[in-house]
Amino acid sequence: MVLSFVCVIVLVVAYWLWRIALRPTSRRYGWDVLWRVACLIGVVRIGALLLGAATNYSSGWAQIPGYFLQMTGLPELYLVRGMRTTPLKWAMAASTLLMLSSFVWAALLVWVANRLRRAT
């Protein structure tokens, strides 16, 4: 049930991206916006990851919000799940991966914003 729901969501998003790819671009947002958005995404996701990883050493209720903070790194964190036995290496590898993927997410957001914005 969950897998079919995820597949439907992926198909709807792919169709939507394909439809807006046909639109002419306005080129309103450029590299400066891309860098700002990527840095903002990276700071938020890496900060949440490291704060969540710090709560793993607690034995109390703080692990619950820490777990949800670490989920902000999904789906990229699945690529480094084999390093979970060494927390320091895992945090460094996950932070590097999140930093790199932040530029991909920002590029997608800027691309969509350029396509949705009408040239005046």
Secondary structure, 3 states (H helix, E strand, C coil): CHHHHHHHHHHHHHHHHHHHHCCCCCCCCCHHHHHHHHHHHHHHHHHHHHHHHHHHHCCCCCHHHHHHHHHHHCCHHHHHHHHCCCHHHHHHHHHHHHHHHHHHHHHHHHHHHHHHCCCC
